């Protein structure tokens, strides 16, 4: 029974992990504003480069894809966010309806 008690004791701490994720919902409005602007910029860059790659000769596609990657990073960092911050905000928005709603409002 001692072994069972030891196995059961970690389970309450694992249950509290989702609760620990909640402070992430306290994303400052300025970061949400920047993320929304970045989403718009990223969308434009993706569309632009999608067309460029589709029209490019096969030999140029890898170079253009590399340019697209750089342009996507710039689209995010120009808005004052790191790639990590941008990714985290989008991930939180997928799981937190409050953050998602705030982001969607800014995209309108």
LINNORFEN-V186587 format. One line per field, one symbol per residue. ss: DSSP state (A for helix, B for strand, O for the rest). A space follows every 50 residues. Layout:
BEGIN
ss->???
END
This chain:
BEGIN
ss->OAAAAAAAAAAAAAAAAAAAAAAAAOOOAAAAAAAAAAAAAAAAAAAAAA AAAAAOOAAAAAAAAAAAAAAAAAAAAOOOOOAAAAAAAAAAAAAOAAAA AAAAAAAO
END
